[in-house]
Amino acid sequence: MAKQNRQGYRQLTAELAKILEWFESDKPDLDQAVAKYQAAQKLLAEIERYLQAAENQVRKVSKRQK
């Protein structure tokens, strides 16, 4: 499902949660916000790929059992 060099779902979502917490803090810096937004977009894309791969695996298993 996931390549070895890719992070797991829990790691990806934990990283994303840290970024979201930063944005909710009292004093986000605009320059840092741009960089963190870009990082969040990359994490979201990776999470989406991870979930799609998991869904594909579930479909394959389901087809085999029918």
C-alpha distances in whole Angstrom, upper triangle without the diagonal:
4,7,9,12,10,12,10,11,15,16,15,17,20,20,21,23,25,26,27,29,31,31,33,35,39,39,36,37,37,36,33,32,31,29,27,27,25,23,22,21,19,17,17,16,13,13,13,10,8,9,9,6,6,9,9,7,10,12,11,12,15,17,17,19,21
4,6,8,6,8,8,9,13,13,12,15,17,17,18,21,22,23,24,27,28,29,31,33,36,36,33,34,34,33,30,29,28,26,24,24,22,20,19,19,16,14,15,14,10,11,12,9,7,10,10,7,8,12,11,10,13,16,15,16,19,20,20,22,25
4,6,5,8,9,12,15,14,14,17,19,18,20,22,23,24,26,28,29,30,32,34,37,37,34,34,34,32,30,30,28,26,25,25,23,20,20,20,16,15,17,15,12,13,14,11,9,13,13,10,12,15,14,13,17,19,18,19,22,23,23,25,28
4,5,8,9,12,15,13,14,17,18,18,20,22,23,24,26,28,28,30,32,33,37,37,34,34,34,33,30,30,29,26,25,26,23,20,21,21,18,16,18,17,13,15,17,14,12,15,16,14,15,18,18,16,19,22,21,21,24,26,25,27,30
4,7,9,13,15,12,13,16,17,16,18,21,21,22,24,26,26,28,30,31,35,34,31,31,31,29,26,27,26,23,22,23,20,18,19,19,15,14,17,16,12,14,16,14,12,16,17,15,16,20,19,19,22,24,23,24,27,28,28,30,33
4,7,9,12,10,9,13,14,13,15,18,18,19,21,23,24,25,27,29,32,32,29,29,29,27,25,25,24,21,20,20,18,15,16,16,12,11,13,12,9,10,13,10,9,13,14,12,13,17,17,17,19,22,21,22,25,27,27,29,31
4,7,8,6,6,10,11,10,12,15,15,16,18,20,21,23,25,26,30,29,27,27,28,26,23,23,23,20,18,19,18,14,14,15,12,10,12,12,9,9,12,11,9,12,15,13,14,17,18,17,20,22,22,23,25,27,28,29,32
4,6,5,6,9,10,11,12,14,16,17,19,20,22,23,25,26,30,30,28,29,29,28,25,25,25,22,20,20,20,16,16,17,14,11,13,13,10,9,12,11,8,10,13,12,11,15,16,15,17,20,20,21,23,25,26,27,29
4,5,5,6,8,10,11,12,14,16,16,18,20,21,22,24,28,29,26,28,28,28,25,23,24,22,19,19,19,16,14,15,14,10,11,12,9,7,10,10,7,8,12,11,10,13,15,15,16,19,20,20,22,24,25,26,28
4,5,5,6,9,10,10,12,14,15,16,18,20,21,22,26,27,25,27,28,27,24,23,24,22,19,19,20,16,15,17,15,12,13,15,12,10,13,14,11,12,15,15,14,16,19,18,19,22,23,23,24,27,28,28,31
4,6,5,6,9,10,11,13,14,15,17,19,20,21,25,25,23,25,26,25,21,21,22,19,16,18,17,14,13,15,13,10,12,14,11,10,14,14,12,13,17,16,16,19,21,20,21,24,25,25,27,30,30,31,33
4,5,5,6,9,10,11,12,14,16,17,19,20,24,24,22,23,23,23,20,19,19,17,14,15,14,11,10,12,10,6,8,10,8,7,10,11,10,11,14,15,14,17,19,19,20,23,24,25,26,29,30,31,33
4,5,5,6,9,10,10,12,14,15,16,18,22,23,21,22,23,23,20,18,19,18,14,15,15,12,10,12,12,8,9,11,10,8,11,13,11,12,15,16,15,17,20,20,21,23,25,25,26,29,30,31,33
4,5,5,6,9,10,10,13,14,15,17,20,21,19,21,22,22,19,18,19,17,14,15,16,13,11,14,14,10,12,15,13,11,15,16,14,15,19,19,18,21,23,23,24,27,28,28,29,32,33,34,36
4,5,5,7,9,10,11,13,15,16,19,19,17,19,20,19,16,15,16,14,11,12,13,9,8,12,11,8,10,13,12,11,14,16,15,16,19,20,20,22,24,24,25,28,29,30,31,34,35,36,38
4,5,5,6,9,10,11,13,14,18,18,16,18,18,18,15,13,14,13,10,10,11,8,6,9,10,7,8,11,11,10,13,15,14,15,18,19,19,21,23,24,25,27,29,30,31,33,35,35,37
4,5,5,6,9,10,11,12,16,17,15,18,19,19,16,14,16,15,12,12,14,12,9,13,13,10,11,15,14,12,15,18,17,17,20,22,21,23,26,26,26,29,31,31,32,35,36,36,38
4,5,5,6,9,10,11,14,15,13,15,17,17,14,13,15,14,10,12,14,11,10,13,14,11,13,16,16,15,18,20,19,20,23,24,24,26,28,29,29,32,34,34,35,38,39,40,42
4,5,5,6,9,10,13,13,11,13,14,14,11,9,11,10,7,8,10,8,7,11,12,10,12,15,15,14,17,19,19,20,23,24,24,26,28,29,30,32,34,35,36,38,40,40,42
4,5,5,6,9,12,13,11,14,14,16,13,10,13,13,9,9,12,11,8,12,14,12,12,16,16,15,17,20,20,20,23,25,24,26,29,30,30,32,34,35,35,38,40,40,42
4,5,5,6,10,11,10,13,15,17,13,12,15,15,11,12,15,14,12,15,17,15,15,19,19,18,20,23,23,23,26,28,27,28,31,32,32,35,37,37,38,40,42,42,44
4,5,5,9,9,7,10,12,13,10,9,12,12,9,11,14,12,11,15,16,15,16,20,20,19,22,24,24,25,28,29,29,31,33,34,34,37,39,39,40,43,44,45,47
4,5,8,8,6,9,10,12,10,7,11,12,9,9,13,12,11,14,16,15,16,19,20,19,21,24,24,25,27,29,29,30,33,34,35,37,39,40,40,43,45,45,47
4,7,9,8,12,13,15,13,11,14,15,12,13,16,16,14,17,19,18,18,21,22,21,23,26,26,26,29,31,30,32,34,36,35,38,40,40,41,44,45,46,47
4,6,6,10,13,15,13,11,15,16,13,14,18,17,16,19,21,20,21,24,25,24,26,29,29,29,32,33,33,34,37,38,38,41,43,43,44,46,48,48,50
4,6,10,12,15,14,13,16,18,15,17,20,20,19,22,24,23,24,27,28,27,29,32,32,32,35,37,37,38,41,42,42,44,46,47,47,50,52,52,54
4,6,9,12,11,10,14,15,14,15,19,19,18,21,23,23,24,27,28,27,30,32,32,33,35,37,37,39,41,42,43,45,47,48,48,51,53,53,55
4,6,9,7,7,10,12,10,12,15,15,15,17,20,19,20,23,24,24,26,29,29,30,32,34,35,36,38,40,40,42,44,45,46,48,50,51,52
4,6,5,6,9,10,10,12,14,15,16,18,20,20,22,24,25,26,28,30,30,32,34,35,36,37,40,41,42,44,46,47,48,50,52,53,54
4,5,5,6,9,10,10,13,14,15,16,19,20,21,23,24,25,27,29,30,31,33,35,36,37,39,40,41,43,45,46,47,49,51,52,53
4,5,5,7,9,10,11,13,14,16,17,19,20,22,23,25,26,28,29,31,32,34,35,37,38,40,41,43,44,46,47,49,50,52,53
4,5,5,6,8,10,10,12,14,15,16,18,20,21,22,24,26,27,28,30,31,33,34,36,37,39,40,42,43,44,46,48,49,51
4,5,5,6,9,10,10,12,14,15,16,18,20,20,22,24,25,26,28,30,31,32,34,36,37,38,40,42,42,44,46,47,49
4,5,5,6,9,10,11,13,14,15,17,19,20,21,23,24,26,27,29,30,32,33,35,36,38,39,41,42,44,46,47,48
4,5,5,6,9,10,11,12,14,16,17,18,20,21,23,24,26,27,29,30,32,33,35,36,38,39,41,42,44,46,47
4,5,5,6,9,10,10,12,14,15,16,18,20,21,22,24,26,27,28,30,31,33,34,36,37,38,40,42,43,45
4,5,5,6,9,10,10,12,14,15,16,18,20,21,22,24,26,27,29,30,31,33,35,36,37,39,41,42,43
4,5,5,6,9,10,11,13,14,15,17,18,20,21,23,25,26,27,29,30,32,33,35,36,38,40,41,43
4,5,5,6,9,10,11,12,14,15,16,18,20,21,23,24,26,27,29,30,32,33,35,36,38,39,41
4,5,5,6,9,10,10,12,14,15,16,18,20,21,22,24,26,27,28,30,31,32,34,36,37,39
4,5,5,6,9,10,11,12,14,15,16,18,20,21,23,24,26,27,29,30,31,33,35,36,38
4,5,5,6,9,10,11,12,14,15,17,18,20,21,23,24,26,27,29,30,32,33,35,37
4,5,5,6,8,10,10,12,14,15,16,18,20,21,22,24,26,27,28,30,32,33,35
4,5,5,6,9,10,10,12,14,15,16,18,20,21,22,24,26,27,28,30,32,33
4,5,5,6,9,10,11,12,14,15,16,18,20,21,23,25,26,27,29,31,32
4,5,5,6,9,10,11,12,14,15,17,18,20,21,23,24,26,27,29,31
4,5,5,6,8,10,10,12,14,15,16,18,20,21,22,24,26,27,29
4,5,5,6,9,10,10,12,14,15,16,18,20,21,22,25,26,27
4,5,5,6,9,10,11,12,14,15,17,19,20,21,23,25,26
4,5,5,6,9,10,11,12,14,16,17,18,20,22,23,25
4,5,5,6,9,10,10,12,14,15,16,18,20,21,23
4,5,5,6,9,10,11,12,14,15,16,19,20,21
4,5,5,6,9,10,11,12,14,15,17,19,20
4,5,5,6,9,10,11,12,14,16,17,19
4,5,5,6,9,10,10,12,14,15,17
4,5,5,6,9,10,11,13,14,16
4,5,5,6,9,10,11,13,15
4,5,5,6,9,10,11,13
4,5,5,6,9,10,11
4,5,5,6,9,10
4,5,5,6,9
4,5,5,7
4,5,5
4,6
4
